[in-house]
Amino acid sequence: MRRIVVVGASAAGLAATETLRREGYDGTLTLVGDEPHPPYDRPPLSKQFLTGQWDTGQLALRTGADLDALGLDLRLGVAATGLDPATRSVRLADGSTVSYDGLVIATGVRPRRLPGKDTQVLRSLDDALALRDRLGPGRRLVVVGAGFLGAEAAAAAVGLGADVTLLEPAPVPLAHVVGPEVGQVLTRAHLERGVDLRTGVTVSEVTGTGVLLADGELVESDAVLVAVGSRPNTEWLAGSGLAVEDGVSCDAYCEAAPGIYAAGDVARWYNPLFTASMRIEHRTNASEQGMAAARNLLAAPEARKPFAPVPYFWSDQYDMRIQAYGHLRSHDEVAVVEGDLTGRHFVVAYRKDDRLTGILGVGVTPKVLRGWRQALAAGTSWHEAVANETRTPHTAVGTATVPTR
């Protein structure tokens, strides 16, 4: 294997290239990125960078000297447009073709959009710069979508003195991920800070002066941020023969086809720890999966290792640090195992069938969650992990009411 191509100059792509060099690969290593910027960190875009606490230089994942030391054939500002596994080549938007012996796909995702004009999304550095320029005291921001990204951006805008309206089609924000009870707790934080949170509403169109709702109301604003989810960047793989289903379909080793691996937000792989197919859009997973994919690409078949992590994510909203481990979606039960919901200092556990599948903490230290993470990694049963605790867990019941308009 004398030539490896990594498509996606992201956290996952960078982790893959660094791991390849660290594992002793000394052949040609091409890193392709559709943005002109060297690899940078995305989570701060909706937090420290949007509020102005960080500048562009602080987002960089590595210095120029660090990248030079990797000896990369670095192709920035040029997107991949096609893949031909038969000839082992990747076509680029500038008309060139890059051949490979091994390939890592780390092309990430792009934001979903809504009909209309003058909308902002928040995925790239350029997106964040454009949005930051439109925020400030007295400015009116409408955020469509109260998921983690929308909620973080709303909190940042409030901190900058903007008047924020947060629109969400679901009855309770984030209920599909964390459960309605925890969703109500997070909701109260926005209401207490003056956010005009409207749930159960549908946006028809973004206009030049605001957002038009399905009931005909126009919510006026100076800027509109659309945060309604994302789509994996897999269109360039059309005709390649690779299986694509809400991401690049991979096995437990992150392999999509012989000699082709995927990592990060674009990868859907089988996680044997949770016996489930997953596609995870979290920063920690991107780096870990990039490393795992690179190691398995270099390894002999019998030496490869399944990628079986306990997923982790965090979110900063106002004075709250939210941390979660595991697979929270499609849970059957949520139970408070430490603290209480009303004080916004708690740990809740998530059950699927008879197994502990997730844990979420608000206002607690990483040390508090460490034991729970170990229980998740061990595949601990719900009864062993929760019901046998000396503290008595109870089904979490929130007391907040969420306004609907």
N, C-alpha and C positions, 0 to 999 in steps of 0.2 A: 504494500500500500504506500504509494509515493505521492499521492495528491488527495487531500481531503478538503472539501468545501463545506463551509458552515453558512447557511442562508439565514440571516437575521442578526444584525449587530445589536442585540438586546442583552439583557442580563443572562438569559439562557445561552445565547450564542457566545457571549464572552466567556462564560463559565466552561463551555465546551472547548473553546480554543485553548484556554489556560490549562485545562485538564489534559488535553492531548499533548501539549508540550511537557507538562509535568510528568506524564506517564512515559515520556521518552520518544514521542513521535518527532522526527526531525525532517520530514518531507515538506513539500509545498503545502501551505495552509492558507486558504483563501477565506476571508470573511466578507460577506456581502451584506450591505445595509441600504434600505431605501431612503433613509434620512441622511442629510449631509453631516450630521453631528456624530462624533465618536460615541461609543456606548455610554449611556447615562442612566441614572436611577429615576424610575417613574413615580413611585409612591409619594415623594415629596412635592410633586407637581400640584397636588390638591391640598397640600398642607403648608410646609415651610416656604416653598417657592411662591405659592400663590399669595401668601401674606406678606412677602417681601423679606422674610427672615433670612432666606438663602438667596444667593445669587447663582448665576449660571455655572460658574466654576465649581460650586459645591455639589452639583449634580453629577459631575463626572465620576464614572465608576473606576477609571484608571487614568493615570497621567499619560501624557504623550510618550514619556520615556518608558513607562510600563508597556505600552502597546508596541513600541519599537522593539523592545526586548523579546517580544513573541515572534518576531520575524514574519509578520503577516503580509500576505498579498491582500491589502485592504481596499475594498471596492465600496466606497460610501457614496450616497446620493444616487444610487442606481438599483432599481428593483429587479428581482427575479421575475421573469415572465413565462417561463416554461421549463419542464423537466422531461428528459428522455432517458429512462433507465436503460433502454437497449444500447444506447451509445454512451451511457454514463456521462451525461452533459447537462448543464444548466444554462438556459438562455437568459440574457440580461436585457434590460430596457434600452441600453445603448447600442444594441445590435451584436454585442460580443457573445461568445460562448465559453463557458468554463467547464473543463472536463474534470472528472473526479474518480477516485477509486473507492472513497467512502464519503457519505453525505450526512449532514445533520441539518434538519429543518427546524428553524426556530423563528418563524415569521410572525408569531404573535397574533394579535387581534386588531380590529379597527372598530370604532364606535358605530352603533346603529344611529340612524338619523331620522328626522321627521320631515314631513312636507313643509315647504315654506322657504324663507330666505333669512339672511342675517342671523343664522344660528351659530352658536359656539359648541364645540365638543372639547373634551379634555382627555387627550391621550398622549400627545407629543409635547415637546418643549415649546414648539411654535404655538400650539394651542394654548398653553398656559400663559405664554407671553401676551398673546392677544386678549385673553380674558382678564389678566391682571391689569392691563391698561384701561379696562372699562369699569373697574371697581374703585370704590372710595366712598367717603362720607356722603350720604344723601343719594347715592346712585341706586337705581332699582334693578335688582337681579331676579329673574325667574329661573328656577331650576326645575326641569322636568325630569322626574325620577328621583325617588328618595332612597335609593340603594346606598351602599357604602360610599361610592364615589360622589353621588349627588349630595349626600349628607355632609361629607367632609368639605366639599366646596361651599355649601351653604354656611357651615360653621366658619370657614375662613373668611367668607364675604361679610358675615356679621362682625367678625373681628376687625374688619377694615371700615366699618361704619355704614355698610350698604344696607338698604331695606330689601329683605329677601322674602320671596314667595316660593314655597316648595310644593310642587304638584306631584301627586302619586295616585295611580289608578287603583291600587289595592286598598282595602279598608284599614290595614295597619302596615306601615312601612317595614320592610325586611322580614315580615312574618314567615315567608316561604323559606327563609334561611335559618333564622334564630328562634322562630316561634312567636306567636302573637303577644305573649306576656312580656318577653324581653323587648320585642319591637315597641311596645307601649312605653316601656321604661326609656328607651332611646328617644322616642317621640317627645316625651315631656321635656327633655333637655332643649329641644328646638323651641317648643312653645314658651318655655320660661325666658328665652332670650329674644322673644318678639318675632320669631319667624311666623309668617302667615302660612301655616301648613294646611293644605287641603287634600284630603284623601277621597278616594272613590270618584275621581274626576278623570275625564278623557280629553286629551288635547287633539284638536282637529288639524291645526296648522300654526306654524310660526309666521307671524307677519312682520312688517318693518317696524311696527310700534309695540309689539308684545306677542302674546300667545292667545289664540282663539280656541275656546273650549267647545266641546260638543254641544253644550246647551246654548251656545251663541254668545256667551260672555267673553269680552276681550280683557285680558289681564295685561295692563300696560307695563312696559319695562324699558330700561336703557340697554339691557343685555339679556340674552336667553341662553342658558346652558342646557343642552340636551344630554342627559345621562341615563339612557334607557337600555343599557346593555351593550353587547359587542358581538361581532361576528369573527370567527377565525379566518385568517388570511390564507385561504387554500385555493382560490380561483386560479392561481398560476399553475396549479397541479392538474388542471383539466387535461384529459387525454394521456396522463402519465401511467394510468393503471393502478395508482395507489388508491386504497380505500379511504374515502373521506366521508365522515358522518359527524357533523358538528365538531370538526377538527380532524387531524390526521390520525387514522386508526392504527394503534400500535399494540403489540403484545406486552407481556409483563416486563420485557427487557427494553422497552421503548423502541423496538424495531418495527418499522412499517413495511419493509421489503428487504431483500438481501442487500446488505451494505448501506441501507438507508434508515436512519433513526430520526426521531422527532423529540423535541423538548420544549418546555415552557407552555405558554397560554394556548398554543396551537395544537398541542399534543393531547390526544385522547388515548389513554392506555389502561390496561387492566392492572389494578392495584390488588395484589393477592392478600394484603393485610386486611382489606375490607371486602374482599371477594366482589369487587365492583369495578366497572369501567368509569373512569374519571377524566374530566378535563378541568384543570384548576388554574384560575387566573390570580395567583398570589405570588408575590415577589420571592419568598423563600423557596417555594416549589420550583420556580424558574431556574434558580441557581443550582439547586440540588439535582434537578432532572437533567440539566445541561451537563453536569459532571457525570451522572450515571450513564447517559447516552454516549458520551465520549469514551468512557471506560469500556462499555460493552462493544462499541464499534471496533476498538483495538484488540479486544480479548478473543481468545479462541472460543468456539461455541460452548465447550464444556466448562469454561471458566467464567462465563457471563453470570451476572447476578440480577435477580428481579429487582425492579425499583418499587419498593414497598414502604413509602414514608408515612408518617403521621402528619397530614397536612397542617400547616400553621398559617394564620393570618392575623393582622392587627389593624386597628383603625383608631385614629385620633379625632375626636369631635369635642370641641370646647375644652373642658378640663377632664374629659374622660379618655382613658386608654382602654380600648376593647381588645382582648386577645382571645383567640380560639384555636383549639386543636381538634383534629379529627374530621369526620364527615358528618356535618350537621343536617344536611338536607334529607328530606323524606323520613324524619324521625317519627317515632310513635309516642314519645313522652318526653317532657322536660321537667326536671326536678331541681329545686334549689338545694344545694349541698353545703354552701357556706354563705354567711351574711344574709342580707335581705334585699329585695328588689327596690323598696322605697328609698333606701339610703344610697343607691347606686354604688354599692360596694358588695359584690356578691360573686359567687361561682355557681353556674348551673350545669347540669349534666344532661346528655341527650341519649335516649334509648332507641334502638331499632331491634325489633324482635326481643331476644334475651341477651342483648350485648350492649355494652357501653360503646357508643360510636362517636361521641363528641363531648367537648367541654368548652365553656366560654366563661371568661372572667371580665368583670368591669371593676376598675379601681383597685386591683390586686397586683402584687408583684409576681414576676415570673417564677419565683421560688414557690409560691403558693400553688401554681399550676403544674409544677414539675412532676409530682407524684401521679397526678391524673394523666399526664402525657405518658408516663411509664405504663400505666394501666391500659391505655389505648394501644400502645405498642405491643403489649402482651396479649391482646385480644381478650381482655377480661370480661367476664359475664356481668350483666347489670346487677344481679343479686350480690355477687362478690364485691363489686366496686362500690355500689351505692347502698343497697339495702342492709349490708352488714356494718355500715359505718356507725360509730357511736352516736353521732348526731343524726337525728331523724330527718330524712329528706321529705319534702312534700311537693306535690304538683304545684308548679309556679302559677300563681294567679295574680295578674296585674290589676291595679286599681285605676289606672289612667283611662280617661275617655278621649278618643281621638275625634276631633271635629270633622264633619263631612259637609261639603258644600257643592 
